[in-house]
Amino acid sequence: MATTLQLTDLLRLIRRDPEGYLEEFKRQYAHFDSHMAVFEANPSQFSKPVVELVMFLSQVSHLYKSEMSEFPQRLISLLRSHYSTLHSEIRITLCRSLILMRNKNLLAAQDLLELFFVLFRCQDKLLRKLLYQHIVSDIKNMNAKHRNNTLNRNLQNFMFSMLKDSHAIAAKMSLEVMVELYKKQVWRDTKTVNVIVTACLSPVAKLMATAVRFFLGADAENSDDEDSSDEEDTPSARKVVLASGVNKKTIKRRRKLEKQLAKINKVKKRKKKGSEGVPNFSALHLIHDPQELAERLFKKLESENHPFELRLNVLTLIGRLIGVHQLLLLNFYPYIQRFLKPQQKDVTRLLMIAAQATHEAVPSDAVEPMLRTVADNFVTERNANEVIAVGLNAAREIYTRCPLAMGDGTLVREFVEFKSHRDRGVSTAGRSLLQLARALDANVLNRKDRGKPGVDRDVADSDDDAECGMEEDVDKEDDDAECEMEDDDEHEEGDEEEDEDEDKEDGEEDMFPDVGEDDEDGDSDSDDGQPKEIVTLADIAMVNVRRRRNREERMATVIAGREGRQKFGARSPKMNPHASTTHKEKQKKKNFMMMRQKRRFDRSTRSFRDKQIAMRKAMVKNKKGTK
């Protein structure tokens, strides 16, 4: 305890006067040399003096740069040679000391980062977490103002070798570092993406799963997680202004508010400049050889037995590679055809994969058997309405990407017959498929379904059921608008709850949780024959659940319903609106806290005339009851 207190006091004094306490510093450095000589003989044993002296020297290292020039290299060499046998507390202390000196720019970044990647092999979870956070933040800070291409290239080469490391945890942590740097837009080049591609073919399942999830979710997460650390650290301008309004107004607090607002504006400008200056390419488009990757992934999927979730992710990645790069992998379609059954787990994702993997270059002979399987297993009257709707939506997406799969139109005509189905979701899916067939090739349809030439081909006139359903929805909205009372502020919350309950009743139970917010008549963006690049679950599981409206849309409906009608509510008893009111009426509109005291001690009783009337009524009532 005495040594700790001495070092703490000496640290405070050295920071005040470094030259005056130079001799004391050299004496402590000599103590460190003697303790290290004993410690290196048995590095697995814990030594408290070594821990205290290492932290002390690292905190004053920037004040005595010439005397401490060899100190960081001594710690690095000690960790390189004995990292597996060192005591856990001493090992994490040495790492914190090196991070402290790196933050003071007393150490080269490449030497330290390469050491930390090697230390990922240690069986110490807290240490790996510390190293991961420092590596990501250090590389991000080095590339904040300008790109350090030489350092980035050397670190990428080193990480490529780490991905082939025999230690699975070290390889996985290195991969997670690269993924995090890609999400933070630090490393978004082709080399980083293709290094991650090699991890997709790794024999280690966890490493393979991390790389596959990156390619499936990198673009979706980029919009949400971009510069997430800045958003978490920096509060919004509105919160800062509101917080300052509560406190007492002083010059110091006003200056602090101005600094915080300037920092927030600076972060916003940097994010805006980064989004405009750096083109945002998808990770799938940066792969050098997507055909070879798809073939090797499919071969690995057929030969190895992985968990179902991993196999599903690999199938999704293969389907996206085929669809985005227009690849040919004819063995893929019979493979996925085996799983297209309503009772199959995650069948909507499998249908999405089947639709994503089709494009114009795929021969129709490879797609038609898959469509026949969808028709036999999904689009039949014996299945539930949701299953039929999902099958029709999957067929529509396949036809959108591969119009040649229509063939002679036999399947298309069978699918279109569901346009007049009693269920609204099924009929909507059938009408959507009918519109697509009209846009692509109307000759495959029956004569009555082709529509009039030269006229906007809309089938709304032949769908009485759909129109009736829409009219009922409009009537419900008008009823909600008419039920609004005169006082808007008092009844706004009630209107929101009624609309939410109404949405739940219209939606009923949803078998498919990932339904997107599409139009009420269920038409997707692909009805004009132009396919989207990526198929989503919302395109397949679109079972026509009524879209939940936000507050602005609900209030617009309420206000529109009030136009051209009288105000509802209790009518005023006054004949002349400008006439005065009684004190009793005025008291009703006053604040309750103003009238509470008066009502509590109000001794006034009914007048004699009121008592007379009440007595007469009671006597008449009793007299009638006795007859």
Secondary structure as GFF3:
##gff-version 3
##sequence-region A 1 627
A	DSSP	alpha_helix	2	16	.	.	.	ID=ss1
A	DSSP	alpha_helix	22	41	.	.	.	ID=ss2
A	DSSP	alpha_helix	48	59	.	.	.	ID=ss3
A	DSSP	alpha_helix	71	82	.	.	.	ID=ss4
A	DSSP	alpha_helix	88	103	.	.	.	ID=ss5
A	DSSP	alpha_helix	109	119	.	.	.	ID=ss6
A	DSSP	alpha_helix	125	142	.	.	.	ID=ss7
A	DSSP	alpha_helix	149	163	.	.	.	ID=ss8
A	DSSP	alpha_helix	168	183	.	.	.	ID=ss9
A	DSSP	alpha_helix	190	200	.	.	.	ID=ss10
A	DSSP	alpha_helix	205	225	.	.	.	ID=ss11
A	DSSP	alpha_helix	228	233	.	.	.	ID=ss12
A	DSSP	alpha_helix	237	246	.	.	.	ID=ss13
A	DSSP	alpha_helix	251	277	.	.	.	ID=ss14
A	DSSP	three_ten_helix	283	286	.	.	.	ID=ss15
A	DSSP	alpha_helix	290	303	.	.	.	ID=ss16
A	DSSP	alpha_helix	308	325	.	.	.	ID=ss17
A	DSSP	alpha_helix	332	337	.	.	.	ID=ss18
A	DSSP	alpha_helix	347	356	.	.	.	ID=ss19
A	DSSP	alpha_helix	364	377	.	.	.	ID=ss20
A	DSSP	alpha_helix	385	401	.	.	.	ID=ss21
A	DSSP	three_ten_helix	403	406	.	.	.	ID=ss22
A	DSSP	alpha_helix	410	416	.	.	.	ID=ss23
A	DSSP	three_ten_helix	417	420	.	.	.	ID=ss24
A	DSSP	alpha_helix	424	440	.	.	.	ID=ss25
A	DSSP	three_ten_helix	442	444	.	.	.	ID=ss26
A	DSSP	three_ten_helix	447	449	.	.	.	ID=ss27
A	DSSP	three_ten_helix	460	462	.	.	.	ID=ss28
A	DSSP	alpha_helix	464	482	.	.	.	ID=ss29
A	DSSP	alpha_helix	488	507	.	.	.	ID=ss30
A	DSSP	three_ten_helix	525	528	.	.	.	ID=ss31
A	DSSP	alpha_helix	537	540	.	.	.	ID=ss32
A	DSSP	alpha_helix	551	562	.	.	.	ID=ss33
A	DSSP	alpha_helix	583	589	.	.	.	ID=ss34
A	DSSP	alpha_helix	592	600	.	.	.	ID=ss35
A	DSSP	alpha_helix	608	626	.	.	.	ID=ss36
###
